[in-house]
């Protein structure tokens, strides 16, 4: 018997040890392969974005250079015309070219034949002889354009050089753009690079262009040639990985200008969790091995003891007395009561389980629509298992795209079914790739929230890209519709959840302008100075209203609100200048629309570029958009007021013997009633009724003096109800009754004769 127990324990221990070891090895290998695939996939997108931004930057230089070389003065300069006026114009155009490009410290134009140069940085012109080796190196490269890194007097310098004219065999000019290395800091985002990792870029020769991150230049240059050769062998625009002993590298092969882009990360940086997990699993395996041995031994002992006890009880109760049977029946009664309680508890639990998902859905939607207005809301969300982490978060809105030509193909039931299917897919994707939740908003779209425990947005940004791509790819592959996704800005303050949800909805509205099946991001996720600090549209709208209503004081206060930017720190002038130029163009366009009879001339770009301070911009806005337009509008308003008053007086004079009502008169003259009242108030300080009364009194005075109409006839012709009312009104206005006025007037006329 003892040998059997020992065999059982030994077999259990062996099987347990083998299974756990096998599972740990398989899990480790699968995890490592999966992590490497995820790293490659995630940073391939990042490298593609980096490459696109850098190539877009150099394409913009090419486009602006093509525009620059077509300027007539530049053409004359190419032909050897060095007239001071020509040189001044070329220099001015070079300044404009310089101002339109970010991260350019200087622009140098050099005439190869006549050794004449023009530079936007005078210091560079003075030190031109020091740039001669750089130009000679470019000549030796025998190419039309090149990006060159070198040192001048021990100072690193990067330039982009090309020959002009671009499409001519006789290229007599050389244009040099001195590139600031901050360009790569901005594009690569060195502040957001993961620990123990880095980006680096190689040119068409395999030379290192820039290196940002953890690794040193010497270490990176060892990889550069190998990656460059592999990229050319695999074909342009290819994505591959390079597995070194302690480093994992993802790279894109050459494209456009022949540059290669790579991201390197230390294995210890992204595999340490897998290594920790492997060690934990092995430790658990050892503990389980020991526990299994102890439990196996103890269970074997208890099993045999239990069996002997059961056998003994059965033998002892085989001949039970009647009392024992009664006791057994009483035990069954208690057992039935306990079973009833258990059944009720299970029924209550089943009902609760059925209601909990619906309650959770309602609370999730309420959290998005009303926001985390208090700490109690977040506590309740945690209580019901709504997944929200206190780090960074963003909101998503997803809606089905139904093509216009297929609208009639889907019934309401079809759309409901599709929306439910899409909701299940979204929940499954979020559960697999992110921390968050998704609910049906009951308004035709799915609302979702993703969050991360990290305070920096880099991790959540990668998660957003992965989740949105996975959802769109799955829906497009397995559903008869596509989806559009709106994404809010990434925030940390949970009290702004409602704002983020509304941003996602607003971003989703872009599908009505663009096409569907896209991811629409809320505006300005990366702009360092958001529109909240410079409300361009609000300033434009309010300023146009103040100008058109001739409210000079309000217009001045709106423009002077720009002084609030003085309180903001580290605002680049180029950003402010571009915003102000955009505002002036918007205002000019709006004034043209509102004031078509006046020839509004937009200020030239040269004039705007001369404005160098905030005070100059404010004074320019006042003089150009407020003083002149409001003064002219005021003159036009006064002229319209006088014209309107005279037209009203003429009409009343011609129709004094009719029933005159303000609405009827304004309709006949095609004048707004409100404007007619305003005109009478400003010019005569009178109402329409007072003007009619005054002119009718004057008409009656003429009749009394020159005609033989009776008082009753005059009252009737002037629309008085009776002669007594007319006489009373006349006496009040003139001071004497109408009869007395007729007698006095005619007596005076007779006496004068």
SULZI-V583042 format. One record per residue. RES is the residue in one letter. SS is DSSP state (a for helix, b for strand, c for the rest). PHI is phi as a letter, one per 20 degrees, with the letter a starting at -180 (999 if undefined). OMEGA is omega in whole degrees, -180 to 180 (NA if undefined). Layout:
RES,SS,PHI,OMEGA
RES,SS,PHI,OMEGA
This chain:
X,c,999,-180
X,a,f,179
X,a,f,178
X,a,f,178
X,a,f,-179
X,a,f,178
X,a,f,-180
X,a,f,-180
X,a,f,-179
X,a,f,-180
X,a,f,-180
X,a,f,-179
X,a,f,-179
X,a,f,-179
X,a,f,180
X,a,f,-179
X,a,f,-179
X,a,f,-178
X,a,f,-177
X,a,f,178
X,a,f,180
X,a,f,-179
X,a,f,-179
X,a,f,180
X,a,f,-180
X,a,f,-180
X,a,f,-179
X,a,f,-180
X,a,f,179
X,a,f,-178
X,a,f,-180
X,a,f,179
X,a,f,-179
X,a,f,-179
X,a,f,179
X,a,f,177
X,a,f,180
X,a,f,179
X,a,f,179
X,a,f,-178
X,a,f,-177
X,a,f,-175
X,a,e,170
X,a,f,176
X,a,f,179
X,a,f,179
X,a,f,178
X,a,f,178
X,a,f,179
X,a,f,-180
X,a,f,-179
X,a,f,-179
X,a,f,180
X,a,f,-180
X,a,f,177
X,a,f,179
X,a,f,-178
X,a,f,174
X,a,f,179
X,a,f,176
X,a,f,179
X,a,f,-178
X,a,f,179
X,a,f,178
X,a,f,177
X,a,f,177
X,a,f,-178
X,a,f,-174
X,a,f,180
X,c,e,179
X,c,f,-175
X,a,g,-179
X,a,f,177
X,a,f,177
X,a,f,179
X,a,f,177
X,a,f,177
X,a,f,-178
X,c,e,175
X,c,n,179
X,c,e,-177
X,c,d,176
X,c,g,-178
X,a,g,179
X,a,f,179
X,a,f,-180
X,a,f,179
X,a,f,180
X,a,f,179
X,a,f,179
X,a,f,179
X,a,f,178
X,a,f,177
X,a,f,175
X,a,f,-180
X,a,f,176
X,a,f,179
X,a,f,-176
X,a,f,-177
X,c,e,-178
X,c,d,174
X,c,e,174
X,c,m,173
X,b,d,-178
X,b,e,-177
X,b,a,174
X,b,c,-179
X,b,d,175
X,b,d,-173
X,b,c,177
X,b,e,-173
X,c,f,-173
X,c,e,-175
X,c,e,178
X,c,l,179
X,b,d,-177
X,b,c,176
X,b,c,-176
X,b,c,175
X,c,e,177
X,c,d,-174
X,a,f,179
X,a,f,178
X,a,f,179
X,a,f,-180
X,a,f,-179
X,c,e,-173
X,a,f,-178
X,a,g,179
X,a,f,179
X,a,e,-178
X,a,g,178
X,a,g,180
X,a,f,179
X,a,f,178
X,a,f,177
X,a,f,178
X,a,f,178
X,a,f,-179
X,a,f,180
X,a,f,176
X,c,l,179
X,c,b,-178
X,c,f,-179
X,b,b,-179
X,b,a,172
X,b,d,-172
X,b,c,173
X,b,d,180
X,b,b,178
X,b,c,175
X,b,c,-177
X,c,l,178
X,c,m,-179
X,b,d,178
X,b,f,179
X,b,b,178
X,b,c,-179
X,b,c,172
X,b,d,-174
X,b,d,172
X,b,b,-179
X,b,e,177
X,b,c,-8
X,c,f,-172
X,c,f,-173
X,c,d,-180
X,c,c,177
X,c,f,178
X,c,e,-177
X,c,e,-173
X,c,d,-178
X,b,d,171
X,b,c,179
X,b,d,-176
X,b,c,175
X,b,d,177
X,b,e,-173
X,b,e,176
X,c,e,-177
X,c,f,176
X,a,f,176
X,a,g,-177
X,a,f,176
X,a,f,-179
X,a,f,-176
X,a,f,-177
X,a,f,179
X,c,l,-174
X,a,g,-179
X,a,f,-177
X,a,d,-178
X,c,f,-178
X,c,f,-180
X,c,g,-180
X,c,m,178
X,b,b,179
X,b,a,174
X,b,d,170
X,b,b,-174
X,b,c,178
X,b,d,180
X,c,e,-175
X,c,f,178
X,c,e,-178
X,c,n,178
X,c,e,-178
X,b,f,177
X,b,e,180
X,b,b,180
X,b,b,-179
X,b,c,175
X,b,p,-168
X,c,f,-170
X,c,e,179
X,c,e,-177
X,a,f,-179
X,a,f,180
X,a,f,-179
X,a,f,-178
X,a,f,176
X,a,f,-179
X,a,e,-168
X,a,f,-179
X,a,f,180
X,a,f,180
X,a,f,-179
X,a,f,179
X,a,f,179
X,a,f,179
X,a,f,179
X,a,f,-179
X,a,f,-178
X,a,e,180
X,c,o,-179
X,c,f,174
X,c,m,180
X,c,e,179
X,b,d,-179
X,b,b,178
X,b,c,177
X,b,c,-179
X,b,e,174
X,c,d,-174
X,c,f,-177
X,c,c,-177
X,b,c,177
X,b,d,-174
X,b,c,172
X,b,d,-177
X,b,b,174
X,b,d,180
X,b,f,-176
X,b,f,175
X,b,b,177
X,c,l,-177
X,c,e,176
X,c,n,-180
X,b,e,174
X,b,d,-175
X,b,c,-175
X,b,b,175
X,b,c,-178
X,b,d,179
X,b,b,179
X,b,f,179
X,a,g,-179
X,a,f,-177
X,a,f,-176
X,a,d,178
X,c,d,-176
X,a,f,178
X,a,f,178
X,a,f,178
X,a,f,178
X,a,f,180
X,a,f,178
X,a,f,-179
X,a,f,179
X,a,f,-180
X,a,f,179
X,a,f,178
X,a,f,178
X,a,f,179
X,a,f,179
X,a,f,-180
X,a,f,178
X,a,f,177
X,a,f,179
X,a,f,-179
X,a,f,179
X,a,f,179
X,a,f,-179
X,a,f,-178
X,a,f,179
X,a,f,179
X,a,f,-178
X,a,f,-179
X,a,f,179
X,a,f,178
X,a,f,-178
X,a,f,-179
X,a,f,-179
X,a,f,177
X,a,f,180
X,a,f,-180
X,a,f,179
X,a,f,179
X,a,f,178
X,a,f,-179
X,a,f,180
X,a,f,179
X,a,f,179
X,a,f,-180
X,a,f,-177
X,a,f,-177
X,c,d,-178
X,c,f,-180
X,c,d,-175
X,c,f,179
X,c,e,177
X,a,g,-180
X,a,f,-180
X,a,f,178
X,a,f,178
X,a,f,178
X,a,f,179
X,a,f,178
X,a,f,178
X,a,f,178
X,a,f,179
X,a,f,177
X,a,f,178
X,a,f,180
X,a,f,179
X,a,f,179
X,a,f,179
X,a,f,-180
X,a,f,177
X,a,f,179
X,a,f,180
X,a,f,180
X,a,f,178
X,a,f,179
X,a,f,179
X,a,f,178
X,a,f,178
X,a,f,179
X,a,f,179
X,a,f,178
X,a,f,179
X,a,f,179
X,a,f,179
X,a,f,-178
X,a,e,-174
X,a,g,179
X,a,f,180
X,a,f,179
X,a,f,179
X,a,f,177
X,a,f,-179
X,a,f,179
X,a,f,179
X,a,f,180
X,a,f,178
X,a,f,178
X,a,f,-180
X,a,f,-173
X,a,f,-178
X,a,d,178
X,c,n,178
X,c,e,-173
X,c,f,180
X,c,b,179
X,a,f,179
X,a,f,180
X,a,f,180
X,a,f,177
X,a,f,179
X,a,f,178
X,a,f,178
X,a,f,-179
X,a,f,-179
X,c,e,174
X,c,m,176
X,c,e,-169
X,c,e,176
X,c,c,177
X,c,d,-178
X,c,e,177
X,c,b,173
X,b,c,-180
X,b,b,171
X,b,b,180
X,b,d,178
X,b,c,171
X,b,c,-176
X,b,c,-179
X,b,c,179
X,b,f,175
X,b,e,175
X,c,d,179
X,c,g,-176
X,a,g,-176
X,a,f,-179
X,a,d,-177
X,a,g,-176
X,a,f,-177
X,a,f,-174
X,c,d,173
X,c,e,179
X,a,f,179
X,a,f,178
X,a,f,-178
X,a,f,178
X,a,f,179
X,a,f,180
X,a,f,-180
X,a,f,178
X,a,f,178
X,a,f,178
X,a,f,179
X,a,f,179
X,a,f,179
X,a,f,-179
X,a,f,179
X,a,f,-179
X,a,f,180
X,a,f,180
X,a,f,179
X,a,f,-177
X,a,e,-170
X,a,d,-172
X,c,b,175
X,b,d,-177
X,b,r,-178
X,b,b,178
X,b,b,180
X,b,c,174
X,b,e,-175
X,c,f,-175
X,c,m,179
X,c,c,176
X,c,n,179
X,b,c,177
X,b,e,178
X,b,d,-178
X,b,b,177
X,b,c,176
X,b,d,-179
X,b,b,180
X,b,b,179
X,c,f,-180
X,c,e,178
X,c,f,178
X,c,e,-174
X,c,e,-173
X,a,f,-177
X,a,f,-179
X,a,f,177
X,a,f,178
X,a,f,180
X,a,f,179
X,a,f,-180
X,a,f,-178
X,a,f,-178
X,a,f,-178
X,a,f,178
X,a,f,-179
X,a,f,180
X,a,f,-177
X,a,f,-180
X,a,f,-179
X,a,f,-180
X,a,f,-178
X,a,f,-176
X,a,e,-171
X,a,d,-178
X,c,d,179
X,c,e,179
X,c,c,171
X,b,d,180
X,b,c,171
X,b,d,-174
X,b,c,173
X,b,d,-176
X,b,c,180
X,c,e,173
X,c,f,177
X,c,e,-178
X,b,c,177
X,c,d,-177
X,c,e,-177
X,a,f,178
X,a,f,-178
X,a,d,-179
X,a,f,180
X,a,f,178
X,a,f,179
X,a,f,178
X,a,f,178
X,a,f,176
X,a,f,179
X,a,f,177
X,a,f,-180
X,a,f,177
X,a,f,180
X,a,f,179
X,a,f,179
X,a,f,180
X,a,f,177
X,a,f,177
X,c,e,179
X,c,e,177
X,c,e,180
X,c,e,180
X,c,l,180
X,c,b,172
X,b,d,-178
X,b,d,-179
X,b,e,176
X,c,f,-174
X,c,f,169
X,c,l,175
X,c,f,-177
X,c,d,-179
X,c,f,-176
X,c,f,-178
X,c,c,-172
X,c,f,-177
X,c,f,176
X,c,f,179
X,c,e,-180
X,c,b,-175
X,c,f,-171
X,a,g,-177
X,a,f,179
X,a,f,179
X,a,f,-180
X,a,f,-177
X,a,f,-177
X,a,f,-179
X,a,f,177
X,a,f,180
X,a,f,-179
X,a,f,180
X,a,f,-177
X,a,f,176
X,c,e,176
X,c,l,180
X,c,e,-174
X,a,f,-178
X,a,f,179
X,a,f,179
X,a,f,179
X,a,f,-178
X,a,f,178
X,a,f,-180
X,a,f,-179
X,a,f,174
X,a,f,177
X,a,f,180
X,a,f,178
X,a,f,178
X,a,f,179
X,a,f,-180
X,a,f,180
X,c,e,-177
X,c,d,173
X,c,l,176
X,c,e,179
X,c,f,-179
X,a,f,-180
X,a,f,177
X,a,f,180
X,a,f,-179
X,a,f,180
X,a,f,178
X,a,f,-179
X,a,f,177
X,a,f,178
X,a,f,179
X,a,f,180
X,a,f,179
X,a,f,178
X,a,f,-180
X,a,f,179
X,a,f,180
X,a,f,-180
X,a,f,178
X,a,f,176
X,a,f,-180
X,a,f,-178
X,a,e,-170
X,c,c,-172
X,c,f,-178
X,c,f,179
X,c,d,-178
X,c,e,-179
X,c,e,179
X,c,d,177
X,c,f,177
X,c,f,-179
X,c,f,180
X,a,f,178
X,a,f,179
X,a,f,-179
X,a,f,180
X,a,f,178
X,c,f,-180
X,c,f,-169
X,c,d,-177
X,c,c,178
X,a,f,179
X,a,f,179
X,a,f,178
X,a,f,-179
X,a,f,179
X,a,f,178
X,a,f,-180
X,a,f,-180
X,a,f,-175
X,a,f,-173
X,a,e,-173
X,a,d,-176
X,a,d,-173
X,a,f,-177
X,a,f,-179
X,a,g,-178
X,a,f,178
X,a,f,180
X,a,f,177
X,a,f,179
X,a,f,177
X,a,f,179
X,a,f,179
X,a,f,-180
X,a,f,178
X,a,f,179
X,a,f,180
X,a,f,-179
X,a,f,179
X,a,f,-180
X,a,f,179
X,a,f,180
X,a,f,179
X,a,f,178
X,a,f,-179
X,a,f,179
X,a,f,-179
X,a,f,-180
X,a,f,180
X,a,f,-179
X,a,f,-176
X,c,c,-179
X,c,f,-177
X,c,e,177
X,c,d,178
X,c,e,-174
X,c,e,174
X,c,c,-174
X,a,g,-177
X,a,f,-179
X,a,f,-179
X,a,f,-180
X,a,f,178
X,a,f,180
X,a,f,-179
X,a,e,-179
X,c,l,180
X,c,c,175
X,c,f,-178
X,a,f,-180
X,a,f,-180
X,a,f,178
X,a,f,178
X,a,f,-180
X,a,f,-179
X,a,f,180
X,a,f,-179
X,a,f,-175
X,a,f,-176
X,a,e,-174
X,a,c,-176
X,c,l,-177
X,c,b,174
X,c,e,180
X,a,f,-179
X,a,f,179
X,a,f,178
X,a,f,179
X,a,f,180
X,a,f,-178
X,a,f,-177
X,a,f,177
X,a,f,176
X,a,f,179
X,a,f,178
X,a,f,180
X,a,f,178
X,a,f,177
X,a,f,180
X,a,f,-179
X,a,f,-177
X,a,e,-169
X,a,c,-176
X,c,d,180
X,c,d,178
X,c,f,177
X,c,f,179
X,a,f,180
X,a,f,-179
X,a,f,178
X,a,f,179
X,a,f,-179
X,a,f,-178
X,a,f,180
X,c,e,173
X,c,m,169
X,c,e,-176
X,c,f,177
X,c,b,-176
X,a,f,-179
X,a,f,178
X,a,f,179
X,a,f,-178
X,a,f,-180
X,a,f,180
X,a,f,-179
X,a,f,-179
X,a,f,179
X,a,f,-178
X,a,e,-173
X,a,e,-179
X,c,o,178
X,c,c,179
X,c,f,-178
X,a,f,180
X,a,f,179
X,a,f,179
X,a,f,179
X,a,f,-178
X,a,f,-177
X,a,f,-177
X,a,f,-178
X,a,f,178
X,a,f,178
X,a,f,-178
X,a,f,179
X,a,f,180
X,a,f,179
X,a,f,179
X,c,f,NA
